Amino acid sequence: MNPKILVTGANGQIGTTLVSALREEYGIDNVVSSDITEPKEITGPHCFLDILNEQRLREHVKDLGITQIYHLAAILSANGEWNPLKTWNVNFNGLLSILELAKEEKIERIFFPSTIAVHGLNTPKTQTPQHAALDPTTVYGMSKVTGELWCNYYFKRYGVDVRSVRYPGIIGYRSIPHGGTTDYAVEIFHEAIKNNNYECFLEKDTRLPMMYMPDAIRATVKIMQAPKNDLQIRTSYNLAGMSFTPKEIFEEIKKHLPNFTISYKPDFRQEIAASWSESIDDQAARSDWGWAHEYDLEKMTQDMIFQIKKQYE
Ligand code: SER
């Protein structure tokens, strides 16, 4: 039988694409999107839901007969620094409500997105291993590390089947990220196509782990469909696609748009980026549940340019 799915934060960068993918996989009516805003396009059942309204959340889950929750609602790394306490409240208390509900209502499976923002200044910078020091400097990263530990706790103590990956920066053409440090890698395509010029808020040699949206969506659906006993890690799995610097992505885009120019004006996000890893070792995800990425910088750039050009035409 198909699961009945609730997606929180469904209007965000990942939610927008994930909801369509889940609707294709499980049927439109089996996937309810929710957020504190209306979706740009109504493509199926949607409800207004503030993740801090626990009672509403509970009512929706019961009334709709929800069996799985993809809990995407969160405030990202850069925006989070403008209001640390609110970010903690939304990111951490939002998750706790979901975990409690899952325990009480016997929700079959939960997906919790974690991030490369769990890494910090003492984390090995390259090929960061699955088990490494996690000492993030942003409140977003702190809320995600703590969230991972609580996921593990609810799994071990109450059997809540919560599954998680640490997303790298995600690049897609269907939606714009809001308030992340890796957002430049999406903005650069739009500016290249619209204006032939981009002012980058990170320094040119800042290498970060990244992933193309189709890979991120496949990873999400795959870990949620994996047999329970295959998943050995119940905090969160490292996940890798590619790694590049602003200069490298600029050069790749320039192959398609020879007049494209770039300038660099680093702001407070540079410090956040500098505290994260440059590349990730995701061997555990590959061997436990068969993860394999498909897109590298070249293949992604080609598709992004094709898709975004189409949007502006
Ligand atoms: N893309 C996110 C951010 O930049 C990282 O999880 O905040």
py3Dmol code that shows the C-alpha trace and the ligand (Angstrom):
import py3Dmol

protein = """\
ATOM      1  CA  MET A   1       0.000   0.000   0.000  1.00  0.00           C
ATOM      2  CA  ASN A   2       1.186   3.511  -0.757  1.00  0.00           C
ATOM      3  CA  PRO A   3       2.297   5.633   2.189  1.00  0.00           C
ATOM      4  CA  LYS A   4       0.322   8.762   3.044  1.00  0.00           C
ATOM      5  CA  ILE A   5       2.937  11.491   3.181  1.00  0.00           C
ATOM      6  CA  LEU A   6       3.158  14.912   4.821  1.00  0.00           C
ATOM      7  CA  VAL A   7       5.960  17.235   3.662  1.00  0.00           C
ATOM      8  CA  THR A   8       6.699  20.204   5.941  1.00  0.00           C
ATOM      9  CA  GLY A   9       8.488  23.256   4.541  1.00  0.00           C
ATOM     10  CA  ALA A  10       7.252  22.090   1.155  1.00  0.00           C
ATOM     11  CA  ASN A  11       7.636  25.475  -0.557  1.00  0.00           C
ATOM     12  CA  GLY A  12      11.375  25.618   0.079  1.00  0.00           C
ATOM     13  CA  GLN A  13      14.153  24.857  -2.362  1.00  0.00           C
ATOM     14  CA  ILE A  14      14.129  21.080  -1.892  1.00  0.00           C
ATOM     15  CA  GLY A  15      10.436  20.750  -1.002  1.00  0.00           C
ATOM     16  CA  THR A  16       9.259  22.200  -4.300  1.00  0.00           C
ATOM     17  CA  THR A  17      10.984  19.457  -6.294  1.00  0.00           C
ATOM     18  CA  LEU A  18      10.619  16.675  -3.744  1.00  0.00           C
ATOM     19  CA  VAL A  19       6.826  17.036  -3.560  1.00  0.00           C
ATOM     20  CA  SER A  20       6.523  16.552  -7.342  1.00  0.00           C
ATOM     21  CA  ALA A  21       8.821  13.539  -7.232  1.00  0.00           C
ATOM     22  CA  LEU A  22       6.880  11.961  -4.351  1.00  0.00           C
ATOM     23  CA  ARG A  23       3.565  12.612  -6.125  1.00  0.00           C
ATOM     24  CA  GLU A  24       4.892  10.847  -9.189  1.00  0.00           C
ATOM     25  CA  GLU A  25       6.078   7.914  -7.097  1.00  0.00           C
ATOM     26  CA  TYR A  26       3.088   7.518  -4.756  1.00  0.00           C
ATOM     27  CA  GLY A  27       0.146   9.361  -6.362  1.00  0.00           C
ATOM     28  CA  ILE A  28      -0.940  12.998  -6.109  1.00  0.00           C
ATOM     29  CA  ASP A  29      -3.471  12.526  -3.324  1.00  0.00           C
ATOM     30  CA  ASN A  30      -1.042  10.580  -1.162  1.00  0.00           C
ATOM     31  CA  VAL A  31       1.346  13.508  -0.772  1.00  0.00           C
ATOM     32  CA  VAL A  32       0.190  16.508   1.264  1.00  0.00           C
ATOM     33  CA  SER A  33       2.448  19.548   1.106  1.00  0.00           C
ATOM     34  CA  SER A  34       2.470  22.033   3.975  1.00  0.00           C
ATOM     35  CA  ASP A  35       4.121  25.372   4.684  1.00  0.00           C
ATOM     36  CA  ILE A  36       3.486  28.812   6.118  1.00  0.00           C
ATOM     37  CA  THR A  37       2.963  30.153   2.597  1.00  0.00           C
ATOM     38  CA  GLU A  38       0.892  29.159  -0.410  1.00  0.00           C
ATOM     39  CA  PRO A  39       2.754  27.111  -3.033  1.00  0.00           C
ATOM     40  CA  LYS A  40       3.576  28.940  -6.278  1.00  0.00           C
ATOM     41  CA  GLU A  41       1.624  26.323  -8.142  1.00  0.00           C
ATOM     42  CA  ILE A  42      -1.028  24.059  -6.632  1.00  0.00           C
ATOM     43  CA  THR A  43      -0.249  20.545  -7.847  1.00  0.00           C
ATOM     44  CA  GLY A  44      -2.055  18.556  -5.149  1.00  0.00           C
ATOM     45  CA  PRO A  45      -3.320  18.703  -1.567  1.00  0.00           C
ATOM     46  CA  HIS A  46      -1.715  21.520   0.446  1.00  0.00           C
ATOM     47  CA  CYS A  47      -2.309  22.784   3.970  1.00  0.00           C
ATOM     48  CA  PHE A  48      -1.172  25.798   5.939  1.00  0.00           C
ATOM     49  CA  LEU A  49       1.072  24.603   8.763  1.00  0.00           C
ATOM     50  CA  ASP A  50       3.374  26.483  11.107  1.00  0.00           C
ATOM     51  CA  ILE A  51       5.684  23.829  12.460  1.00  0.00           C
ATOM     52  CA  LEU A  52       5.594  25.487  15.895  1.00  0.00           C
ATOM     53  CA  ASN A  53       1.838  24.916  16.133  1.00  0.00           C
ATOM     54  CA  GLU A  54       1.990  21.461  17.642  1.00  0.00           C
ATOM     55  CA  GLN A  55      -1.730  21.048  18.005  1.00  0.00           C
ATOM     56  CA  ARG A  56      -2.374  21.828  14.348  1.00  0.00           C
ATOM     57  CA  LEU A  57       0.387  19.452  13.316  1.00  0.00           C
ATOM     58  CA  ARG A  58      -1.167  16.682  15.382  1.00  0.00           C
ATOM     59  CA  GLU A  59      -4.635  17.335  13.966  1.00  0.00           C
ATOM     60  CA  HIS A  60      -3.386  17.269  10.378  1.00  0.00           C
ATOM     61  CA  VAL A  61      -1.458  14.054  10.882  1.00  0.00           C
ATOM     62  CA  LYS A  62      -4.479  12.332  12.457  1.00  0.00           C
ATOM     63  CA  ASP A  63      -7.131  13.723  10.124  1.00  0.00           C
ATOM     64  CA  LEU A  64      -5.164  12.942   6.987  1.00  0.00           C
ATOM     65  CA  GLY A  65      -4.032   9.494   8.149  1.00  0.00           C
ATOM     66  CA  ILE A  66      -0.368  10.389   7.610  1.00  0.00           C
ATOM     67  CA  THR A  67       2.066   7.440   7.710  1.00  0.00           C
ATOM     68  CA  GLN A  68       5.314   9.180   6.668  1.00  0.00           C
ATOM     69  CA  ILE A  69       6.648  12.701   7.274  1.00  0.00           C
ATOM     70  CA  TYR A  70       9.406  14.472   5.327  1.00  0.00           C
ATOM     71  CA  HIS A  71      10.253  17.229   7.767  1.00  0.00           C
ATOM     72  CA  LEU A  72      11.947  19.924   5.663  1.00  0.00           C
ATOM     73  CA  ALA A  73      10.818  23.068   7.514  1.00  0.00           C
ATOM     74  CA  ALA A  74      13.924  24.949   8.716  1.00  0.00           C
ATOM     75  CA  ILE A  75      15.764  28.261   8.596  1.00  0.00           C
ATOM     76  CA  LEU A  76      19.085  27.988   6.707  1.00  0.00           C
ATOM     77  CA  SER A  77      22.626  28.913   7.721  1.00  0.00           C
ATOM     78  CA  ALA A  78      22.927  32.554   6.634  1.00  0.00           C
ATOM     79  CA  ASN A  79      19.387  33.669   7.474  1.00  0.00           C
ATOM     80  CA  GLY A  80      19.649  31.836  10.776  1.00  0.00           C
ATOM     81  CA  GLU A  81      22.383  34.183  11.964  1.00  0.00           C
ATOM     82  CA  TRP A  82      19.991  37.160  11.839  1.00  0.00           C
ATOM     83  CA  ASN A  83      17.744  35.621  14.455  1.00  0.00           C
ATOM     84  CA  PRO A  84      19.501  32.817  16.361  1.00  0.00           C
ATOM     85  CA  LEU A  85      16.780  32.115  18.943  1.00  0.00           C
ATOM     86  CA  LYS A  86      13.999  31.944  16.386  1.00  0.00           C
ATOM     87  CA  THR A  87      16.186  29.658  14.236  1.00  0.00           C
ATOM     88  CA  TRP A  88      16.782  27.346  17.181  1.00  0.00           C
ATOM     89  CA  ASN A  89      13.097  27.334  17.984  1.00  0.00           C
ATOM     90  CA  VAL A  90      11.940  26.536  14.437  1.00  0.00           C
ATOM     91  CA  ASN A  91      14.713  24.066  13.592  1.00  0.00           C
ATOM     92  CA  PHE A  92      15.017  22.238  16.871  1.00  0.00           C
ATOM     93  CA  ASN A  93      11.619  22.460  18.574  1.00  0.00           C
ATOM     94  CA  GLY A  94       9.946  21.828  15.210  1.00  0.00           C
ATOM     95  CA  LEU A  95      11.860  18.545  14.955  1.00  0.00           C
ATOM     96  CA  LEU A  96      11.072  17.550  18.540  1.00  0.00           C
ATOM     97  CA  SER A  97       7.333  17.959  17.876  1.00  0.00           C
ATOM     98  CA  ILE A  98       7.650  15.694  14.847  1.00  0.00           C
ATOM     99  CA  LEU A  99       9.598  13.051  16.789  1.00  0.00           C
ATOM    100  CA  GLU A 100       7.115  13.075  19.686  1.00  0.00           C
ATOM    101  CA  LEU A 101       4.205  12.797  17.297  1.00  0.00           C
ATOM    102  CA  ALA A 102       5.908   9.961  15.430  1.00  0.00           C
ATOM    103  CA  LYS A 103       6.373   8.098  18.698  1.00  0.00           C
ATOM    104  CA  GLU A 104       2.775   8.572  19.838  1.00  0.00           C
ATOM    105  CA  GLU A 105       0.970   8.126  16.542  1.00  0.00           C
ATOM    106  CA  LYS A 106       3.204   5.307  15.324  1.00  0.00           C
ATOM    107  CA  ILE A 107       4.265   7.127  12.161  1.00  0.00           C
ATOM    108  CA  GLU A 108       5.940   4.525   9.960  1.00  0.00           C
ATOM    109  CA  ARG A 109       8.912   6.623   8.744  1.00  0.00           C
ATOM    110  CA  ILE A 110      10.338  10.125   9.161  1.00  0.00           C
ATOM    111  CA  PHE A 111      12.867  11.932   6.955  1.00  0.00           C
ATOM    112  CA  PHE A 112      15.057  14.574   8.608  1.00  0.00           C
ATOM    113  CA  PRO A 113      17.437  16.573   6.411  1.00  0.00           C
ATOM    114  CA  SER A 114      20.797  17.342   7.953  1.00  0.00           C
ATOM    115  CA  THR A 115      23.616  19.233   6.281  1.00  0.00           C
ATOM    116  CA  ILE A 116      27.312  19.877   5.752  1.00  0.00           C
ATOM    117  CA  ALA A 117      26.716  22.797   8.149  1.00  0.00           C
ATOM    118  CA  VAL A 118      27.160  20.310  11.029  1.00  0.00           C
ATOM    119  CA  HIS A 119      30.894  20.539  10.306  1.00  0.00           C
ATOM    120  CA  GLY A 120      33.112  23.078  12.025  1.00  0.00           C
ATOM    121  CA  LEU A 121      36.641  24.292  12.471  1.00  0.00           C
ATOM    122  CA  ASN A 122      37.895  21.032  14.000  1.00  0.00           C
ATOM    123  CA  THR A 123      36.292  18.774  11.403  1.00  0.00           C
ATOM    124  CA  PRO A 124      38.773  17.309   8.860  1.00  0.00           C
ATOM    125  CA  LYS A 125      38.390  19.557   5.803  1.00  0.00           C
ATOM    126  CA  THR A 126      38.826  17.099   2.969  1.00  0.00           C
ATOM    127  CA  GLN A 127      37.124  13.746   2.481  1.00  0.00           C
ATOM    128  CA  THR A 128      35.422  14.400   5.822  1.00  0.00           C
ATOM    129  CA  PRO A 129      34.725  10.997   7.350  1.00  0.00           C
ATOM    130  CA  GLN A 130      31.294   9.911   8.531  1.00  0.00           C
ATOM    131  CA  HIS A 131      32.383  10.017  12.149  1.00  0.00           C
ATOM    132  CA  ALA A 132      34.247  13.267  12.716  1.00  0.00           C
ATOM    133  CA  ALA A 133      34.290  16.143  15.175  1.00  0.00           C
ATOM    134  CA  LEU A 134      31.121  18.197  14.742  1.00  0.00           C
ATOM    135  CA  ASP A 135      31.565  21.691  16.159  1.00  0.00           C
ATOM    136  CA  PRO A 136      29.509  24.005  13.961  1.00  0.00           C
ATOM    137  CA  THR A 137      29.693  27.760  14.360  1.00  0.00           C
ATOM    138  CA  THR A 138      26.208  28.652  13.063  1.00  0.00           C
ATOM    139  CA  VAL A 139      22.964  28.224  14.970  1.00  0.00           C
ATOM    140  CA  TYR A 140      21.634  26.340  11.927  1.00  0.00           C
ATOM    141  CA  GLY A 141      24.507  23.846  12.199  1.00  0.00           C
ATOM    142  CA  MET A 142      24.028  23.572  15.971  1.00  0.00           C
ATOM    143  CA  SER A 143      20.325  22.840  15.554  1.00  0.00           C
ATOM    144  CA  LYS A 144      21.093  20.144  12.976  1.00  0.00           C
ATOM    145  CA  VAL A 145      23.804  18.369  15.025  1.00  0.00           C
ATOM    146  CA  THR A 146      21.511  18.341  18.035  1.00  0.00           C
ATOM    147  CA  GLY A 147      18.656  17.240  15.811  1.00  0.00           C
ATOM    148  CA  GLU A 148      20.722  14.306  14.521  1.00  0.00           C
ATOM    149  CA  LEU A 149      21.409  13.174  18.094  1.00  0.00           C
ATOM    150  CA  TRP A 150      17.730  13.345  19.016  1.00  0.00           C
ATOM    151  CA  CYS A 151      16.802  11.364  15.896  1.00  0.00           C
ATOM    152  CA  ASN A 152      19.239   8.661  16.984  1.00  0.00           C
ATOM    153  CA  TYR A 153      17.799   8.792  20.507  1.00  0.00           C
ATOM    154  CA  TYR A 154      14.186   8.396  19.342  1.00  0.00           C
ATOM    155  CA  PHE A 155      15.207   5.504  17.101  1.00  0.00           C
ATOM    156  CA  LYS A 156      17.138   3.648  19.810  1.00  0.00           C
ATOM    157  CA  ARG A 157      14.795   4.404  22.707  1.00  0.00           C
ATOM    158  CA  TYR A 158      11.351   4.383  21.054  1.00  0.00           C
ATOM    159  CA  GLY A 159      11.906   2.655  17.719  1.00  0.00           C
ATOM    160  CA  VAL A 160      10.937   5.757  15.700  1.00  0.00           C
ATOM    161  CA  ASP A 161      12.190   4.945  12.195  1.00  0.00           C
ATOM    162  CA  VAL A 162      13.817   8.263  11.372  1.00  0.00           C
ATOM    163  CA  ARG A 163      16.222   8.472   8.438  1.00  0.00           C
ATOM    164  CA  SER A 164      18.575  11.290   7.561  1.00  0.00           C
ATOM    165  CA  VAL A 165      21.234  12.509   5.128  1.00  0.00           C
ATOM    166  CA  ARG A 166      23.629  15.436   5.405  1.00  0.00           C
ATOM    167  CA  TYR A 167      22.867  17.340   2.211  1.00  0.00           C
ATOM    168  CA  PRO A 168      25.688  19.260   0.551  1.00  0.00           C
ATOM    169  CA  GLY A 169      24.757  22.612  -1.064  1.00  0.00           C
ATOM    170  CA  ILE A 170      21.885  21.821  -3.418  1.00  0.00           C
ATOM    171  CA  ILE A 171      21.667  23.270  -6.927  1.00  0.00           C
ATOM    172  CA  GLY A 172      18.444  23.201  -8.908  1.00  0.00           C
ATOM    173  CA  TYR A 173      16.600  25.202 -11.554  1.00  0.00           C
ATOM    174  CA  ARG A 174      13.009  24.888 -10.356  1.00  0.00           C
ATOM    175  CA  SER A 175      13.362  26.847  -7.129  1.00  0.00           C
ATOM    176  CA  ILE A 176      15.541  29.457  -5.488  1.00  0.00           C
ATOM    177  CA  PRO A 177      17.148  28.742  -2.105  1.00  0.00           C
ATOM    178  CA  HIS A 178      16.460  31.175   0.707  1.00  0.00           C
ATOM    179  CA  GLY A 179      19.168  32.287   3.082  1.00  0.00           C
ATOM    180  CA  GLY A 180      21.810  29.597   2.654  1.00  0.00           C
ATOM    181  CA  THR A 181      25.569  29.980   2.276  1.00  0.00           C
ATOM    182  CA  THR A 182      25.690  27.780  -0.814  1.00  0.00           C
ATOM    183  CA  ASP A 183      22.985  29.848  -2.590  1.00  0.00           C
ATOM    184  CA  TYR A 184      25.611  31.482  -4.798  1.00  0.00           C
ATOM    185  CA  ALA A 185      25.854  28.297  -6.849  1.00  0.00           C
ATOM    186  CA  VAL A 186      22.215  28.717  -7.933  1.00  0.00           C
ATOM    187  CA  GLU A 187      22.245  32.521  -8.278  1.00  0.00           C
ATOM    188  CA  ILE A 188      25.293  32.362 -10.557  1.00  0.00           C
ATOM    189  CA  PHE A 189      23.344  30.521 -13.275  1.00  0.00           C
ATOM    190  CA  HIS A 190      20.438  32.967 -13.246  1.00  0.00           C
ATOM    191  CA  GLU A 191      22.731  36.003 -13.346  1.00  0.00           C
ATOM    192  CA  ALA A 192      24.926  34.464 -16.050  1.00  0.00           C
ATOM    193  CA  ILE A 193      21.914  33.931 -18.289  1.00  0.00           C
ATOM    194  CA  LYS A 194      20.070  37.173 -17.464  1.00  0.00           C
ATOM    195  CA  ASN A 195      22.957  39.657 -17.084  1.00  0.00           C
ATOM    196  CA  ASN A 196      26.192  37.988 -18.237  1.00  0.00           C
ATOM    197  CA  ASN A 197      27.674  39.045 -14.914  1.00  0.00           C
ATOM    198  CA  TYR A 198      27.663  37.839 -11.307  1.00  0.00           C
ATOM    199  CA  GLU A 199      28.968  39.370  -8.088  1.00  0.00           C
ATOM    200  CA  CYS A 200      29.816  36.436  -5.832  1.00  0.00           C
ATOM    201  CA  PHE A 201      29.494  36.731  -2.046  1.00  0.00           C
ATOM    202  CA  LEU A 202      32.172  34.065  -1.468  1.00  0.00           C
ATOM    203  CA  GLU A 203      35.869  34.222  -2.290  1.00  0.00           C
ATOM    204  CA  LYS A 204      36.926  32.601  -5.529  1.00  0.00           C
ATOM    205  CA  ASP A 205      38.788  29.663  -3.976  1.00  0.00           C
ATOM    206  CA  THR A 206      36.209  28.597  -1.392  1.00  0.00           C
ATOM    207  CA  ARG A 207      35.647  24.919  -2.108  1.00  0.00           C
ATOM    208  CA  LEU A 208      32.365  23.418  -0.889  1.00  0.00           C
ATOM    209  CA  PRO A 209      30.555  20.101  -1.343  1.00  0.00           C
ATOM    210  CA  MET A 210      27.586  20.443  -3.702  1.00  0.00           C
ATOM    211  CA  MET A 211      24.955  18.272  -5.360  1.00  0.00           C
ATOM    212  CA  TYR A 212      22.574  18.599  -8.279  1.00  0.00           C
ATOM    213  CA  MET A 213      18.910  18.456  -7.308  1.00  0.00           C
ATOM    214  CA  PRO A 214      18.027  15.233  -9.190  1.00  0.00           C
ATOM    215  CA  ASP A 215      20.734  13.429  -7.183  1.00  0.00           C
ATOM    216  CA  ALA A 216      19.462  14.956  -3.913  1.00  0.00           C
ATOM    217  CA  ILE A 217      15.910  13.836  -4.662  1.00  0.00           C
ATOM    218  CA  ARG A 218      17.039  10.326  -5.617  1.00  0.00           C
ATOM    219  CA  ALA A 219      19.052  10.042  -2.407  1.00  0.00           C
ATOM    220  CA  THR A 220      16.052  11.129  -0.351  1.00  0.00           C
ATOM    221  CA  VAL A 221      13.610   8.709  -1.944  1.00  0.00           C
ATOM    222  CA  LYS A 222      16.200   5.920  -1.853  1.00  0.00           C
ATOM    223  CA  ILE A 223      17.015   6.177   1.836  1.00  0.00           C
ATOM    224  CA  MET A 224      13.308   6.332   2.651  1.00  0.00           C
ATOM    225  CA  GLN A 225      12.666   3.158   0.631  1.00  0.00           C
ATOM    226  CA  ALA A 226      15.673   1.244   1.989  1.00  0.00           C
ATOM    227  CA  PRO A 227      14.977  -1.811   4.153  1.00  0.00           C
ATOM    228  CA  LYS A 228      15.075  -0.744   7.791  1.00  0.00           C
ATOM    229  CA  ASN A 229      17.880  -3.069   8.756  1.00  0.00           C
ATOM    230  CA  ASP A 230      20.215  -1.797   6.046  1.00  0.00           C
ATOM    231  CA  LEU A 231      20.523   1.547   7.800  1.00  0.00           C
ATOM    232  CA  GLN A 232      23.311   1.348  10.324  1.00  0.00           C
ATOM    233  CA  ILE A 233      23.524   5.082  10.974  1.00  0.00           C
ATOM    234  CA  ARG A 234      20.627   6.773  12.704  1.00  0.00           C
ATOM    235  CA  THR A 235      22.173  10.174  13.275  1.00  0.00           C
ATOM    236  CA  SER A 236      22.681  11.175   9.623  1.00  0.00           C
ATOM    237  CA  TYR A 237      24.557   9.831   6.583  1.00  0.00           C
ATOM    238  CA  ASN A 238      27.310  11.823   4.880  1.00  0.00           C
ATOM    239  CA  LEU A 239      26.290  12.375   1.256  1.00  0.00           C
ATOM    240  CA  ALA A 240      28.494  13.549  -1.600  1.00  0.00           C
ATOM    241  CA  GLY A 241      28.114  14.542  -5.229  1.00  0.00           C
ATOM    242  CA  MET A 242      30.773  17.024  -6.344  1.00  0.00           C
ATOM    243  CA  SER A 243      32.961  19.768  -4.865  1.00  0.00           C
ATOM    244  CA  PHE A 244      33.957  23.020  -6.558  1.00  0.00           C
ATOM    245  CA  THR A 245      34.954  26.644  -5.957  1.00  0.00           C
ATOM    246  CA  PRO A 246      33.210  29.784  -7.295  1.00  0.00           C
ATOM    247  CA  LYS A 247      36.057  30.155  -9.782  1.00  0.00           C
ATOM    248  CA  GLU A 248      35.648  26.603 -11.058  1.00  0.00           C
ATOM    249  CA  ILE A 249      31.893  26.876 -11.583  1.00  0.00           C
ATOM    250  CA  PHE A 250      32.429  30.256 -13.255  1.00  0.00           C
ATOM    251  CA  GLU A 251      34.878  28.668 -15.689  1.00  0.00           C
ATOM    252  CA  GLU A 252      32.507  25.818 -16.416  1.00  0.00           C
ATOM    253  CA  ILE A 253      29.614  28.223 -17.137  1.00  0.00           C
ATOM    254  CA  LYS A 254      31.912  30.328 -19.323  1.00  0.00           C
ATOM    255  CA  LYS A 255      32.382  27.350 -21.645  1.00  0.00           C
ATOM    256  CA  HIS A 256      28.683  27.781 -22.546  1.00  0.00           C
ATOM    257  CA  LEU A 257      28.432  31.582 -22.174  1.00  0.00           C
ATOM    258  CA  PRO A 258      31.794  33.000 -23.308  1.00  0.00           C
ATOM    259  CA  ASN A 259      30.908  36.621 -22.383  1.00  0.00           C
ATOM    260  CA  PHE A 260      30.129  35.797 -18.763  1.00  0.00           C
ATOM    261  CA  THR A 261      32.130  37.769 -16.180  1.00  0.00           C
ATOM    262  CA  ILE A 262      32.403  37.472 -12.405  1.00  0.00           C
ATOM    263  CA  SER A 263      33.570  39.640  -9.516  1.00  0.00           C
ATOM    264  CA  TYR A 264      34.029  38.674  -5.872  1.00  0.00           C
ATOM    265  CA  LYS A 265      32.728  40.619  -2.888  1.00  0.00           C
ATOM    266  CA  PRO A 266      32.794  38.288   0.114  1.00  0.00           C
ATOM    267  CA  ASP A 267      30.389  39.107   2.961  1.00  0.00           C
ATOM    268  CA  PHE A 268      29.610  37.428   6.318  1.00  0.00           C
ATOM    269  CA  ARG A 269      28.784  34.192   4.498  1.00  0.00           C
ATOM    270  CA  GLN A 270      32.470  33.731   3.655  1.00  0.00           C
ATOM    271  CA  GLU A 271      33.238  32.964   7.297  1.00  0.00           C
ATOM    272  CA  ILE A 272      30.448  30.395   7.437  1.00  0.00           C
ATOM    273  CA  ALA A 273      31.663  28.730   4.235  1.00  0.00           C
ATOM    274  CA  ALA A 274      35.241  28.674   5.534  1.00  0.00           C
ATOM    275  CA  SER A 275      34.107  26.702   8.588  1.00  0.00           C
ATOM    276  CA  TRP A 276      32.664  23.871   6.464  1.00  0.00           C
ATOM    277  CA  SER A 277      34.309  20.898   4.770  1.00  0.00           C
ATOM    278  CA  GLU A 278      35.568  20.983   1.215  1.00  0.00           C
ATOM    279  CA  SER A 279      34.737  17.402   0.322  1.00  0.00           C
ATOM    280  CA  ILE A 280      32.897  14.497   1.903  1.00  0.00           C
ATOM    281  CA  ASP A 281      33.530  10.770   2.303  1.00  0.00           C
ATOM    282  CA  ASP A 282      30.112   9.140   1.903  1.00  0.00           C
ATOM    283  CA  GLN A 283      31.259   5.505   1.767  1.00  0.00           C
ATOM    284  CA  ALA A 284      28.790   4.476   4.490  1.00  0.00           C
ATOM    285  CA  ALA A 285      25.795   5.658   2.423  1.00  0.00           C
ATOM    286  CA  ARG A 286      27.217   3.904  -0.633  1.00  0.00           C
ATOM    287  CA  SER A 287      27.687   0.585   1.085  1.00  0.00           C
ATOM    288  CA  ASP A 288      24.672   0.577   3.452  1.00  0.00           C
ATOM    289  CA  TRP A 289      21.901   1.619   1.054  1.00  0.00           C
ATOM    290  CA  GLY A 290      23.517   1.720  -2.375  1.00  0.00           C
ATOM    291  CA  TRP A 291      23.887   5.481  -2.810  1.00  0.00           C
ATOM    292  CA  ALA A 292      25.615   6.609  -6.035  1.00  0.00           C
ATOM    293  CA  HIS A 293      25.615  10.123  -7.483  1.00  0.00           C
ATOM    294  CA  GLU A 294      25.153  10.770 -11.207  1.00  0.00           C
ATOM    295  CA  TYR A 295      26.029  14.424 -11.748  1.00  0.00           C
ATOM    296  CA  ASP A 296      29.432  16.086 -11.781  1.00  0.00           C
ATOM    297  CA  LEU A 297      30.100  19.800 -12.370  1.00  0.00           C
ATOM    298  CA  GLU A 298      30.185  19.463 -16.156  1.00  0.00           C
ATOM    299  CA  LYS A 299      26.974  17.462 -16.500  1.00  0.00           C
ATOM    300  CA  MET A 300      25.108  19.653 -14.010  1.00  0.00           C
ATOM    301  CA  THR A 301      26.196  22.915 -15.648  1.00  0.00           C
ATOM    302  CA  GLN A 302      25.045  21.723 -19.038  1.00  0.00           C
ATOM    303  CA  ASP A 303      21.593  20.842 -17.733  1.00  0.00           C
ATOM    304  CA  MET A 304      21.205  23.958 -15.537  1.00  0.00           C
ATOM    305  CA  ILE A 305      21.976  26.260 -18.457  1.00  0.00           C
ATOM    306  CA  PHE A 306      19.610  24.411 -20.762  1.00  0.00           C
ATOM    307  CA  GLN A 307      16.767  24.469 -18.215  1.00  0.00           C
ATOM    308  CA  ILE A 308      17.214  28.074 -17.047  1.00  0.00           C
ATOM    309  CA  LYS A 309      17.500  29.406 -20.593  1.00  0.00           C
ATOM    310  CA  LYS A 310      14.171  27.719 -21.312  1.00  0.00           C
ATOM    311  CA  GLN A 311      12.626  29.489 -18.283  1.00  0.00           C
ATOM    312  CA  TYR A 312      13.688  32.947 -19.463  1.00  0.00           C
ATOM    313  CA  GLU A 313      12.722  32.422 -23.082  1.00  0.00           C
TER     314      GLU A 313
END
"""
ligand_1 = """\
7
LIG
N 22.711 24.863 1.734
C 22.695 25.035 3.151
C 23.104 26.406 3.536
O 23.891 26.982 2.820
C 23.606 24.046 3.795
O 22.825 23.043 4.329
O 22.695 26.875 4.547
"""
view = py3Dmol.view(width=600, height=400)
view.addModel(protein, "pdb")
view.setStyle({"model": 0}, {"cartoon": {"style": "trace"}})
view.addModel(ligand_1, "xyz")
view.setStyle({"model": 1}, {"stick": {}})
view.zoomTo()
view.show()
